[in-house]
C-alpha cells in the first residue's frame, strides 16, 4: 500500500541544524509535488517548503535562507535541510506526497524541538 515515512527529527539547540528525510512508496504512478508542512501546538498546519518533480521550489517566508528542500526522484525521497534553527521552528513536521491519479498522502509526522 501507499506509504509516506519521515525520519530525522529530534532535539537541537538554537542555531543548530537538522536534516529531515521522507520516502514515499507503494504506487506505480508518478509523484508530482512533495512537500514539508509543520504544525505547532495550538496552530494550524502550514507549508514549510515544497518541490515539484521538475525541481521548482517554494518556501515559507519564515524559513527562506535557512531551510533547503531537495528531492531524489529515482528514490521518491524528499529532504529538508534545516539550518540556523530557532525555537519558533519547534513543531511536528509532516511530509506530503501528491501522486498522479491517486492523490495526496501524508506521513505520520516527526517532532522537531529547538531548545537550549
VODREN-836560 format. One line per field, with one value per atom (N, C-alpha, C, O, CB): residue number from 1; residue in one letter; atom name; y, x, z. Coordinates in nm, 2 decimals, padded with zeros to 4 digits, always signed. Glycine has a CB too. Example, Ala and Ser with C-alpha at 12.3 -4.5 7.8 and 13.67 -1.06 7.14 Angstrom:
! VODREN-836560
nr	(1;1;1;1;1;2;2;2;2;2)
rest	(A;A;A;A;A;S;S;S;S;S)
atom	(N;CA;C;O;CB;N;CA;C;O;CB)
v	(-00.57;-00.45;-00.33;-00.33;-00.45;-00.22;-00.11;+00.00;+00.11;-00.06)
u	(+01.32;+01.23;+01.32;+01.42;+01.13;+01.28;+01.37;+01.29;+01.34;+01.41)
w	(+00.78;+00.78;+00.78;+00.85;+00.90;+00.71;+00.71;+00.79;+00.80;+00.57)
//
This chain:
! VODREN-836560
nr	(1;1;1;1;1;2;2;2;2;2;3;3;3;3;3;4;4;4;4;4;5;5;5;5;5;6;6;6;6;6;7;7;7;7;7;8;8;8;8;8;9;9;9;9;9;10;10;10;10;10;11;11;11;11;11;12;12;12;12;12;13;13;13;13;13;14;14;14;14;14;15;15;15;15;15;16;16;16;16;16;17;17;17;17;17;18;18;18;18;18;19;19;19;19;19;20;20;20;20;20;21;21;21;21;21;22;22;22;22;22;23;23;23;23;23;24;24;24;24;24;25;25;25;25;25;26;26;26;26;26;27;27;27;27;27;28;28;28;28;28;29;29;29;29;29;30;30;30;30;30;31;31;31;31;31;32;32;32;32;32;33;33;33;33;33;34;34;34;34;34;35;35;35;35;35;36;36;36;36;36;37;37;37;37;37;38;38;38;38;38;39;39;39;39;39;40;40;40;40;40;41;41;41;41;41;42;42;42;42;42;43;43;43;43;43;44;44;44;44;44;45;45;45;45;45;46;46;46;46;46;47;47;47;47;47;48;48;48;48;48;49;49;49;49;49;50;50;50;50;50;51;51;51;51;51;52;52;52;52;52;53;53;53;53;53;54;54;54;54;54;55;55;55;55;55;56;56;56;56;56;57;57;57;57;57;58;58;58;58;58;59;59;59;59;59;60;60;60;60;60;61;61;61;61;61;62;62;62;62;62;63;63;63;63;63;64;64;64;64;64;65;65;65;65;65;66;66;66;66;66;67;67;67;67;67;68;68;68;68;68;69;69;69;69;69;70;70;70;70;70;71;71;71;71;71;72;72;72;72;72;73;73;73;73;73;74;74;74;74;74;75;75;75;75;75;76;76;76;76;76;77;77;77;77;77;78;78;78;78;78;79;79;79;79;79;80;80;80;80;80;81;81;81;81;81;82;82;82;82;82;83;83;83;83;83;84;84;84;84;84;85;85;85;85;85;86;86;86;86;86;87;87;87;87;87;88;88;88;88;88;89;89;89;89;89;90;90;90;90;90;91;91;91;91;91;92;92;92;92;92;93;93;93;93;93;94;94;94;94;94;95;95;95;95;95;96;96;96;96;96;97;97;97;97;97;98;98;98;98;98;99;99;99;99;99;100;100;100;100;100;101;101;101;101;101;102;102;102;102;102;103;103;103;103;103;104;104;104;104;104;105;105;105;105;105;106;106;106;106;106;107;107;107;107;107;108;108;108;108;108;109;109;109;109;109;110;110;110;110;110;111;111;111;111;111;112;112;112;112;112;113;113;113;113;113;114;114;114;114;114;115;115;115;115;115;116;116;116;116;116)
rest	(X;X;X;X;X;X;X;X;X;X;X;X;X;X;X;X;X;X;X;X;X;X;X;X;X;X;X;X;X;X;X;X;X;X;X;X;X;X;X;X;X;X;X;X;X;X;X;X;X;X;X;X;X;X;X;X;X;X;X;X;X;X;X;X;X;X;X;X;X;X;X;X;X;X;X;X;X;X;X;X;X;X;X;X;X;X;X;X;X;X;X;X;X;X;X;X;X;X;X;X;X;X;X;X;X;X;X;X;X;X;X;X;X;X;X;X;X;X;X;X;X;X;X;X;X;X;X;X;X;X;X;X;X;X;X;X;X;X;X;X;X;X;X;X;X;X;X;X;X;X;X;X;X;X;X;X;X;X;X;X;X;X;X;X;X;X;X;X;X;X;X;X;X;X;X;X;X;X;X;X;X;X;X;X;X;X;X;X;X;X;X;X;X;X;X;X;X;X;X;X;X;X;X;X;X;X;X;X;X;X;X;X;X;X;X;X;X;X;X;X;X;X;X;X;X;X;X;X;X;X;X;X;X;X;X;X;X;X;X;X;X;X;X;X;X;X;X;X;X;X;X;X;X;X;X;X;X;X;X;X;X;X;X;X;X;X;X;X;X;X;X;X;X;X;X;X;X;X;X;X;X;X;X;X;X;X;X;X;X;X;X;X;X;X;X;X;X;X;X;X;X;X;X;X;X;X;X;X;X;X;X;X;X;X;X;X;X;X;X;X;X;X;X;X;X;X;X;X;X;X;X;X;X;X;X;X;X;X;X;X;X;X;X;X;X;X;X;X;X;X;X;X;X;X;X;X;X;X;X;X;X;X;X;X;X;X;X;X;X;X;X;X;X;X;X;X;X;X;X;X;X;X;X;X;X;X;X;X;X;X;X;X;X;X;X;X;X;X;X;X;X;X;X;X;X;X;X;X;X;X;X;X;X;X;X;X;X;X;X;X;X;X;X;X;X;X;X;X;X;X;X;X;X;X;X;X;X;X;X;X;X;X;X;X;X;X;X;X;X;X;X;X;X;X;X;X;X;X;X;X;X;X;X;X;X;X;X;X;X;X;X;X;X;X;X;X;X;X;X;X;X;X;X;X;X;X;X;X;X;X;X;X;X;X;X;X;X;X;X;X;X;X;X;X;X;X;X;X;X;X;X;X;X;X;X;X;X;X;X;X;X;X;X;X;X;X;X;X;X;X;X;X;X;X;X;X;X;X;X;X;X;X;X;X;X;X;X;X;X;X;X;X;X;X;X;X;X;X;X;X;X;X;X;X;X;X;X;X;X;X;X;X;X;X;X;X;X;X;X;X)
atom	(N;CA;C;O;CB;N;CA;C;O;CB;N;CA;C;O;CB;N;CA;C;O;CB;N;CA;C;O;CB;N;CA;C;O;CB;N;CA;C;O;CB;N;CA;C;O;CB;N;CA;C;O;CB;N;CA;C;O;CB;N;CA;C;O;CB;N;CA;C;O;CB;N;CA;C;O;CB;N;CA;C;O;CB;N;CA;C;O;CB;N;CA;C;O;CB;N;CA;C;O;CB;N;CA;C;O;CB;N;CA;C;O;CB;N;CA;C;O;CB;N;CA;C;O;CB;N;CA;C;O;CB;N;CA;C;O;CB;N;CA;C;O;CB;N;CA;C;O;CB;N;CA;C;O;CB;N;CA;C;O;CB;N;CA;C;O;CB;N;CA;C;O;CB;N;CA;C;O;CB;N;CA;C;O;CB;N;CA;C;O;CB;N;CA;C;O;CB;N;CA;C;O;CB;N;CA;C;O;CB;N;CA;C;O;CB;N;CA;C;O;CB;N;CA;C;O;CB;N;CA;C;O;CB;N;CA;C;O;CB;N;CA;C;O;CB;N;CA;C;O;CB;N;CA;C;O;CB;N;CA;C;O;CB;N;CA;C;O;CB;N;CA;C;O;CB;N;CA;C;O;CB;N;CA;C;O;CB;N;CA;C;O;CB;N;CA;C;O;CB;N;CA;C;O;CB;N;CA;C;O;CB;N;CA;C;O;CB;N;CA;C;O;CB;N;CA;C;O;CB;N;CA;C;O;CB;N;CA;C;O;CB;N;CA;C;O;CB;N;CA;C;O;CB;N;CA;C;O;CB;N;CA;C;O;CB;N;CA;C;O;CB;N;CA;C;O;CB;N;CA;C;O;CB;N;CA;C;O;CB;N;CA;C;O;CB;N;CA;C;O;CB;N;CA;C;O;CB;N;CA;C;O;CB;N;CA;C;O;CB;N;CA;C;O;CB;N;CA;C;O;CB;N;CA;C;O;CB;N;CA;C;O;CB;N;CA;C;O;CB;N;CA;C;O;CB;N;CA;C;O;CB;N;CA;C;O;CB;N;CA;C;O;CB;N;CA;C;O;CB;N;CA;C;O;CB;N;CA;C;O;CB;N;CA;C;O;CB;N;CA;C;O;CB;N;CA;C;O;CB;N;CA;C;O;CB;N;CA;C;O;CB;N;CA;C;O;CB;N;CA;C;O;CB;N;CA;C;O;CB;N;CA;C;O;CB;N;CA;C;O;CB;N;CA;C;O;CB;N;CA;C;O;CB;N;CA;C;O;CB;N;CA;C;O;CB;N;CA;C;O;CB;N;CA;C;O;CB;N;CA;C;O;CB;N;CA;C;O;CB;N;CA;C;O;CB;N;CA;C;O;CB;N;CA;C;O;CB;N;CA;C;O;CB;N;CA;C;O;CB;N;CA;C;O;CB;N;CA;C;O;CB;N;CA;C;O;CB;N;CA;C;O;CB;N;CA;C;O;CB;N;CA;C;O;CB;N;CA;C;O;CB;N;CA;C;O;CB;N;CA;C;O;CB;N;CA;C;O;CB;N;CA;C;O;CB)
v	(-00.12;+00.00;+00.12;+00.12;+00.00;+00.24;+00.36;+00.40;+00.39;+00.48;+00.44;+00.48;+00.61;+00.63;+00.37;+00.69;+00.81;+00.81;+00.82;+00.95;+00.80;+00.78;+00.88;+00.90;+00.64;+00.96;+01.06;+01.01;+00.92;+01.19;+01.07;+01.04;+01.17;+01.26;+00.92;+01.17;+01.27;+01.38;+01.47;+01.34;+01.38;+01.48;+01.46;+01.36;+01.48;+01.55;+01.54;+01.67;+01.77;+01.49;+01.67;+01.79;+01.86;+01.79;+01.76;+01.99;+02.06;+02.20;+02.25;+02.08;+02.25;+02.38;+02.49;+02.47;+02.40;+02.61;+02.72;+02.74;+02.74;+02.85;+02.77;+02.79;+02.66;+02.66;+02.85;+02.55;+02.42;+02.38;+02.45;+02.31;+02.26;+02.20;+02.07;+01.99;+02.20;+02.04;+01.90;+01.88;+01.97;+01.89;+01.75;+01.71;+01.61;+01.50;+01.65;+01.64;+01.55;+01.48;+01.53;+01.63;+01.35;+01.27;+01.22;+01.20;+01.16;+01.20;+01.14;+01.05;+01.10;+01.25;+00.93;+00.83;+00.79;+00.76;+00.71;+00.80;+00.77;+00.64;+00.62;+00.88;+00.55;+00.42;+00.37;+00.41;+00.32;+00.26;+00.18;+00.21;+00.16;+00.21;+00.29;+00.32;+00.32;+00.35;+00.46;+00.28;+00.28;+00.41;+00.44;+00.17;+00.50;+00.63;+00.73;+00.71;+00.69;+00.83;+00.92;+01.02;+01.05;+01.00;+01.07;+01.17;+01.31;+01.34;+01.15;+01.40;+01.53;+01.62;+01.64;+01.60;+01.67;+01.76;+01.68;+01.61;+01.89;+01.71;+01.66;+01.78;+01.88;+01.56;+01.78;+01.90;+01.86;+01.76;+01.99;+01.96;+01.96;+02.06;+02.18;+01.98;+02.02;+02.11;+02.09;+02.00;+02.07;+02.19;+02.18;+02.23;+02.31;+02.25;+02.17;+02.22;+02.23;+02.13;+02.12;+02.35;+02.38;+02.37;+02.38;+02.52;+02.34;+02.33;+02.46;+02.57;+02.31;+02.43;+02.54;+02.62;+02.72;+02.63;+02.57;+02.64;+02.55;+02.43;+02.70;+02.61;+02.54;+02.48;+02.54;+02.62;+02.37;+02.32;+02.42;+02.47;+02.18;+02.44;+02.54;+02.48;+02.39;+02.66;+02.53;+02.48;+02.54;+02.66;+02.53;+02.45;+02.50;+02.51;+02.62;+02.39;+02.41;+02.41;+02.30;+02.19;+02.40;+02.32;+02.21;+02.21;+02.31;+02.21;+02.10;+02.09;+02.00;+01.90;+02.03;+02.05;+01.98;+01.87;+01.86;+02.07;+01.78;+01.68;+01.73;+01.67;+01.58;+01.86;+01.92;+02.00;+02.06;+02.01;+02.01;+02.08;+02.22;+02.29;+02.08;+02.27;+02.40;+02.40;+02.31;+02.45;+02.50;+02.50;+02.62;+02.72;+02.50;+02.61;+02.71;+02.71;+02.60;+02.69;+02.82;+02.83;+02.92;+03.03;+02.86;+02.89;+02.99;+03.10;+03.08;+02.93;+03.22;+03.34;+03.32;+03.36;+03.47;+03.25;+03.24;+03.15;+03.15;+03.18;+03.07;+02.97;+03.00;+02.94;+02.83;+03.10;+03.13;+03.17;+03.25;+03.25;+03.11;+03.14;+03.05;+03.05;+03.28;+02.98;+02.89;+02.74;+02.65;+02.92;+02.71;+02.57;+02.55;+02.64;+02.55;+02.43;+02.39;+02.26;+02.16;+02.38;+02.26;+02.13;+02.08;+02.15;+02.16;+01.94;+01.88;+01.74;+01.70;+01.86;+01.68;+01.57;+01.47;+01.51;+01.60;+01.34;+01.24;+01.16;+01.08;+01.14;+01.20;+01.14;+00.99;+00.91;+01.20;+00.94;+00.79;+00.72;+00.60;+00.76;+00.78;+00.71;+00.76;+00.71;+00.74;+00.85;+00.91;+00.96;+00.93;+00.80;+01.03;+01.08;+01.23;+01.28;+01.01;+01.30;+01.44;+01.47;+01.40;+01.51;+01.57;+01.61;+01.75;+01.83;+01.58;+01.78;+01.92;+01.94;+01.90;+01.95;+02.02;+02.06;+02.19;+02.29;+02.08;+02.19;+02.30;+02.35;+02.28;+02.26;+02.47;+02.54;+02.66;+02.71;+02.58;+02.71;+02.82;+02.81;+02.90;+02.95;+02.70;+02.67;+02.76;+02.80;+02.53;+02.80;+02.89;+02.82;+02.72;+03.02;+02.86;+02.80;+02.80;+02.70;+02.87;+02.90;+02.91;+02.80;+02.79;+03.04;+02.73;+02.62;+02.49;+02.40;+02.60;+02.49;+02.38;+02.34;+02.42;+02.40;+02.22;+02.17;+02.02;+01.97;+02.26;+01.97;+01.84;+01.86;+01.94;+01.75;+01.80;+01.82;+01.70;+01.59;+01.84;+01.73;+01.63;+01.64;+01.75;+01.65;+01.52;+01.51;+01.48;+01.41;+01.40;+01.55;+01.52;+01.49;+01.55;+01.65;+01.38;+01.34;+01.35;+01.29;+01.20;+01.41;+01.42;+01.34;+01.37;+01.57;+01.22;+01.13;+01.17;+01.23;+00.99;+01.14;+01.14;+01.04;+00.93;+01.13;+01.07;+00.97;+00.95;+00.97;+00.84;+00.90;+00.86;+00.97;+00.95;+00.75;+01.08;+01.20;+01.21;+01.16;+01.19;+01.28;+01.33;+01.23;+01.19;+01.47;+01.21;+01.12;+01.19;+01.27;+00.98;+01.17;+01.23;+01.13;+01.01;+01.31;+01.17;+01.09;+01.10;+01.18;+01.12;+01.03;+01.03;+01.15;+01.18;+00.90;+01.21;+01.33;+01.30;+01.18;+01.39;+01.39;+01.38;+01.51;+01.62;+01.35;+01.49;+01.60;+01.67;+01.60;+01.56;+01.80;+01.88;+01.98;+02.06;+01.96;+01.98;+02.06;+02.14;+02.09;+01.98;+02.28;+02.36;+02.43;+02.52;+02.47;+02.39;+02.44;+02.43;+02.34;+02.37;+02.52;+02.51;+02.44;+02.43;+02.65)
u	(+00.08;+00.00;+00.09;+00.21;-00.09;+00.03;+00.10;+00.15;+00.08;+00.01;+00.28;+00.34;+00.42;+00.48;+00.43;+00.41;+00.49;+00.56;+00.49;+00.41;+00.69;+00.76;+00.86;+00.96;+00.82;+00.85;+00.95;+01.05;+01.02;+00.88;+01.17;+01.27;+01.36;+01.36;+01.35;+01.43;+01.53;+01.50;+01.58;+01.56;+01.38;+01.35;+01.43;+01.51;+01.20;+01.42;+01.48;+01.49;+01.43;+01.62;+01.58;+01.60;+01.74;+01.84;+01.61;+01.73;+01.85;+01.85;+01.75;+01.86;+01.97;+01.98;+01.96;+01.98;+02.12;+01.92;+01.90;+02.03;+02.14;+01.86;+02.02;+02.13;+02.19;+02.27;+02.24;+02.13;+02.18;+02.11;+02.03;+02.15;+02.14;+02.09;+02.03;+02.07;+02.20;+01.93;+01.88;+01.84;+01.82;+01.75;+01.84;+01.80;+01.69;+01.71;+01.92;+01.58;+01.47;+01.46;+01.50;+01.33;+01.42;+01.40;+01.26;+01.20;+01.51;+01.21;+01.08;+01.08;+01.12;+00.97;+01.05;+01.04;+00.90;+00.82;+01.13;+00.86;+00.72;+00.73;+00.82;+00.66;+00.63;+00.64;+00.50;+00.40;+00.73;+00.49;+00.36;+00.27;+00.16;+00.29;+00.31;+00.22;+00.30;+00.42;+00.15;+00.24;+00.30;+00.30;+00.37;+00.24;+00.22;+00.20;+00.32;+00.38;+00.07;+00.34;+00.45;+00.40;+00.28;+00.49;+00.50;+00.47;+00.50;+00.60;+00.56;+00.40;+00.42;+00.49;+00.61;+00.28;+00.42;+00.49;+00.51;+00.42;+00.40;+00.62;+00.65;+00.68;+00.74;+00.77;+00.63;+00.65;+00.65;+00.62;+00.54;+00.70;+00.71;+00.61;+00.61;+00.85;+00.54;+00.45;+00.48;+00.55;+00.30;+00.44;+00.46;+00.34;+00.26;+00.59;+00.32;+00.21;+00.27;+00.31;+00.09;+00.26;+00.30;+00.18;+00.06;+00.37;+00.19;+00.08;-00.01;+00.04;+00.12;-00.14;-00.24;-00.24;-00.31;-00.21;-00.17;-00.16;-00.20;-00.21;-00.02;-00.24;-00.28;-00.15;-00.04;-00.36;-00.17;-00.06;-00.03;-00.12;-00.10;+00.10;+00.14;+00.25;+00.32;+00.19;+00.25;+00.35;+00.49;+00.50;+00.32;+00.59;+00.73;+00.80;+00.85;+00.80;+00.79;+00.85;+00.80;+00.76;+01.01;+00.79;+00.76;+00.85;+00.91;+00.61;+00.85;+00.93;+00.86;+00.81;+01.07;+00.86;+00.79;+00.88;+01.00;+00.75;+00.83;+00.91;+01.02;+01.12;+00.82;+01.00;+01.10;+01.20;+01.29;+01.03;+01.18;+01.28;+01.24;+01.32;+01.41;+01.13;+01.09;+01.05;+00.98;+00.97;+01.10;+01.08;+01.00;+00.99;+01.21;+00.94;+00.85;+00.88;+00.87;+00.70;+00.90;+00.93;+00.84;+00.80;+01.08;+00.81;+00.75;+00.85;+00.97;+00.70;+00.80;+00.89;+00.97;+01.09;+00.81;+00.92;+00.98;+01.11;+01.19;+00.89;+01.12;+01.23;+01.33;+01.43;+01.18;+01.29;+01.38;+01.52;+01.54;+01.32;+01.62;+01.76;+01.81;+01.93;+01.77;+01.72;+01.77;+01.74;+01.82;+01.70;+01.63;+01.59;+01.61;+01.59;+01.45;+01.65;+01.66;+01.59;+01.62;+01.81;+01.50;+01.44;+01.50;+01.54;+01.29;+01.52;+01.57;+01.50;+01.43;+01.73;+01.53;+01.45;+01.53;+01.61;+01.32;+01.51;+01.57;+01.45;+01.39;+01.66;+01.43;+01.31;+01.32;+01.22;+01.29;+01.44;+01.46;+01.43;+01.38;+01.61;+01.44;+01.41;+01.28;+01.24;+01.52;+01.21;+01.08;+01.11;+01.03;+00.97;+01.22;+01.25;+01.27;+01.33;+01.38;+01.23;+01.25;+01.32;+01.30;+01.11;+01.40;+01.48;+01.45;+01.42;+01.63;+01.47;+01.46;+01.59;+01.59;+01.33;+01.68;+01.79;+01.76;+01.72;+01.92;+01.76;+01.72;+01.85;+01.90;+01.61;+01.88;+02.00;+01.95;+01.84;+02.10;+02.04;+02.00;+01.87;+01.79;+02.01;+01.84;+01.71;+01.68;+01.77;+01.70;+01.55;+01.51;+01.40;+01.34;+01.45;+01.38;+01.27;+01.14;+01.06;+01.26;+01.11;+00.98;+00.97;+00.86;+00.96;+01.07;+01.07;+01.02;+00.99;+01.20;+01.00;+00.95;+00.81;+00.72;+00.96;+00.80;+00.67;+00.68;+00.79;+00.63;+00.57;+00.57;+00.57;+00.49;+00.44;+00.67;+00.69;+00.63;+00.66;+00.84;+00.55;+00.48;+00.52;+00.54;+00.32;+00.54;+00.57;+00.44;+00.36;+00.68;+00.43;+00.32;+00.37;+00.46;+00.23;+00.30;+00.34;+00.21;+00.11;+00.40;+00.22;+00.10;+00.13;+00.20;+00.07;+00.06;+00.07;-00.02;-00.13;+00.05;+00.02;-00.08;-00.18;-00.15;-00.01;-00.31;-00.42;-00.47;-00.59;-00.38;-00.39;-00.44;-00.44;-00.50;-00.35;-00.38;-00.39;-00.28;-00.17;-00.52;-00.32;-00.23;-00.22;-00.33;-00.26;-00.10;-00.09;+00.01;+00.10;-00.03;-00.02;+00.06;+00.14;+00.10;-00.03;+00.26;+00.33;+00.27;+00.18;+00.48;+00.33;+00.28;+00.34;+00.28;+00.32;+00.44;+00.49;+00.62;+00.63;+00.39;+00.71;+00.83;+00.85;+00.83;+00.95;+00.88;+00.89;+01.02;+01.13;+00.86;+01.02;+01.14;+01.13;+01.03;+01.17;+01.22;+01.22;+01.35;+01.46;+01.20;+01.34;+01.46;+01.46;+01.37;+01.45;+01.55;+01.55;+01.69;+01.77;+01.45;+01.72;+01.85;+01.83;+01.93;+01.91)
w	(+00.00;+00.00;+00.00;+00.02;+00.12;-00.02;-00.03;+00.11;+00.21;-00.08;+00.11;+00.24;+00.22;+00.12;+00.30;+00.32;+00.33;+00.47;+00.57;+00.30;+00.47;+00.60;+00.62;+00.54;+00.61;+00.73;+00.76;+00.87;+00.94;+00.82;+00.86;+00.97;+00.98;+00.90;+00.93;+01.10;+01.11;+01.21;+01.24;+00.99;+01.28;+01.38;+01.50;+01.52;+01.41;+01.60;+01.72;+01.80;+01.76;+01.70;+01.90;+01.98;+01.94;+01.92;+02.13;+01.92;+01.87;+01.94;+01.97;+01.72;+01.97;+02.03;+01.92;+01.81;+02.09;+01.97;+01.88;+01.80;+01.86;+01.95;+01.67;+01.58;+01.52;+01.43;+01.66;+01.57;+01.52;+01.39;+01.33;+01.62;+01.34;+01.21;+01.23;+01.32;+01.11;+01.15;+01.13;+00.99;+00.91;+01.22;+00.95;+00.82;+00.83;+00.89;+00.74;+00.77;+00.76;+00.63;+00.53;+00.78;+00.63;+00.51;+00.50;+00.61;+00.51;+00.38;+00.36;+00.24;+00.13;+00.35;+00.26;+00.15;+00.12;+00.21;+00.18;-00.01;-00.05;-00.13;-00.22;-00.13;-00.12;-00.19;-00.20;-00.14;-00.12;-00.28;-00.29;-00.40;-00.40;-00.17;-00.50;-00.61;-00.74;-00.75;-00.60;-00.85;-00.98;-01.05;-01.15;-01.07;-00.99;-01.05;-01.01;-00.91;-01.02;-01.09;-01.06;-00.95;-00.93;-01.18;-00.88;-00.78;-00.83;-00.89;-00.65;-00.82;-00.87;-00.77;-00.78;-00.90;-00.68;-00.58;-00.45;-00.40;-00.55;-00.38;-00.25;-00.16;-00.21;-00.24;-00.04;+00.04;+00.19;+00.24;+00.02;+00.26;+00.41;+00.47;+00.43;+00.46;+00.57;+00.64;+00.79;+00.83;+00.61;+00.87;+01.01;+01.09;+01.04;+01.05;+01.21;+01.30;+01.44;+01.50;+01.29;+01.49;+01.63;+01.72;+01.67;+01.64;+01.85;+01.94;+01.93;+01.94;+02.08;+01.91;+01.91;+01.78;+01.77;+02.01;+01.68;+01.55;+01.44;+01.45;+01.52;+01.32;+01.21;+01.13;+01.15;+01.11;+01.06;+00.98;+00.87;+00.81;+00.92;+00.85;+00.75;+00.66;+00.70;+00.81;+00.53;+00.44;+00.48;+00.51;+00.29;+00.48;+00.50;+00.37;+00.34;+00.59;+00.29;+00.16;+00.07;+00.13;+00.17;-00.06;-00.15;-00.27;-00.30;-00.18;-00.35;-00.46;-00.57;-00.53;-00.43;-00.69;-00.80;-00.85;-00.81;-00.91;-00.93;-00.99;-01.08;-01.11;-01.08;-01.13;-01.21;-01.14;-01.19;-01.31;-01.00;-00.92;-00.88;-00.81;-00.99;-00.92;-00.88;-00.73;-00.68;-00.96;-00.66;-00.51;-00.47;-00.54;-00.44;-00.35;-00.29;-00.14;-00.08;-00.33;-00.08;+00.07;+00.14;+00.08;+00.09;+00.26;+00.35;+00.38;+00.39;+00.48;+00.39;+00.42;+00.54;+00.55;+00.43;+00.64;+00.77;+00.77;+00.86;+00.87;+00.66;+00.65;+00.54;+00.52;+00.64;+00.45;+00.34;+00.39;+00.48;+00.26;+00.32;+00.35;+00.46;+00.49;+00.40;+00.53;+00.64;+00.60;+00.64;+00.77;+00.54;+00.50;+00.35;+00.27;+00.54;+00.32;+00.18;+00.15;+00.22;+00.14;+00.06;+00.02;-00.11;-00.20;-00.01;-00.11;-00.23;-00.24;-00.16;-00.21;-00.36;-00.39;-00.48;-00.57;-00.47;-00.46;-00.54;-00.60;-00.54;-00.45;-00.73;-00.80;-00.81;-00.81;-00.93;-00.83;-00.85;-00.73;-00.73;-00.89;-00.61;-00.48;-00.42;-00.32;-00.38;-00.49;-00.44;-00.30;-00.21;-00.44;-00.28;-00.15;-00.15;-00.25;-00.10;-00.05;-00.03;+00.10;+00.20;-00.04;+00.10;+00.21;+00.25;+00.17;+00.19;+00.38;+00.42;+00.51;+00.63;+00.50;+00.46;+00.54;+00.62;+00.55;+00.45;+00.75;+00.83;+00.91;+00.99;+00.93;+00.88;+00.94;+01.02;+01.00;+00.84;+01.11;+01.19;+01.26;+01.25;+01.11;+01.32;+01.38;+01.49;+01.57;+01.42;+01.50;+01.61;+01.69;+01.64;+01.54;+01.81;+01.90;+01.83;+01.85;+02.03;+01.75;+01.68;+01.57;+01.51;+01.62;+01.53;+01.44;+01.50;+01.43;+01.37;+01.63;+01.70;+01.66;+01.66;+01.85;+01.61;+01.56;+01.52;+01.52;+01.43;+01.49;+01.42;+01.27;+01.22;+01.46;+01.21;+01.06;+00.99;+01.02;+01.03;+00.89;+00.81;+00.67;+00.61;+00.82;+00.61;+00.47;+00.39;+00.43;+00.44;+00.27;+00.18;+00.05;-00.01;+00.18;-00.01;-00.15;-00.23;-00.19;-00.15;-00.34;-00.43;-00.56;-00.65;-00.47;-00.56;-00.67;-00.78;-00.76;-00.63;-00.91;-01.02;-01.00;-00.95;-01.15;-01.03;-01.03;-00.89;-00.86;-01.09;-00.79;-00.66;-00.56;-00.45;-00.61;-00.59;-00.50;-00.39;-00.41;-00.43;-00.28;-00.18;-00.06;-00.01;-00.14;-00.01;+00.11;+00.21;+00.17;+00.07;+00.34;+00.44;+00.52;+00.53;+00.54;+00.57;+00.66;+00.80;+00.83;+00.66;+00.90;+01.03;+01.12;+01.22;+01.10;+01.06;+01.13;+01.21;+01.26;+01.22;+01.23;+01.31;+01.39;+01.34;+01.22;+01.52;+01.61;+01.59;+01.59;+01.75;+01.58;+01.58;+01.70;+01.70;+01.45;+01.79;+01.91;+01.91;+01.91;+02.04;+01.91;+01.92;+02.05;+02.08;+01.80;+02.14;+02.27;+02.33;+02.30;+02.36;+02.42;+02.49;+02.63;+02.70;+02.51)
//
